[in-house]
Amino acid sequence: MSSALQETFSPRSLPNAFTATRLALVPVLLLLAAADAPVAFVAVLAAAFATDAIDGFLARRFRLESALGAKLDSRADMALWLSLPIATWLLRPQFVHDHAVAIATLLASLALPLAAGLVKFRRVPSYHTWLAKGTAIVLAGAMLSIFLDGPLWPFQLATALAVISALEEVAITALLPELHADVRSWRAALRIRAQRRA
């Protein structure tokens, strides 16, 4: 087996394989939403959310974290979360109409940290903060609840958490002297800044 092939199928590539799967599921989700197939859509969405939990667990558990993995994970997350307003509009247009302000707030919360990183570093940050991870878990539950006609409170909680998470990521960007991946909190950014000055 060639070295390139061994690297492709090595345990080191497993977290990135789950991340790539999440990215590949985005067009499937959009097609299912356009075809008005809510049951299949929810099943594929649950699988996409599962890959997000699995890739991070594998990377941390087996110390396989890398800058490439962090970047790929951020891109897959961004693609998934940006596809959901379109899918929601296709499958639950009344929900979009009734909660347009909250949806716009969520989208702004996603865009603001990216814009701040692009302005300061000319690159998209991949901080993967604890707060962002918690927000993603709540938001994943909220999206499943929306598509399964469940309660609204998880969506309201996720919206509030998304705003707080976005503000933390903007603060991290302001604090960091240079771009770093996997900065778990604003306190971690302060430590990085202090080390850089020392």
Summary of the structure (lengths in Angstrom):
residues: 198
radius of gyration: 17.7
end to end distance: 47.4
largest distance: 57.6
contacts: 603
relative contact order: 0.11
helix: 81%
strand: 0%
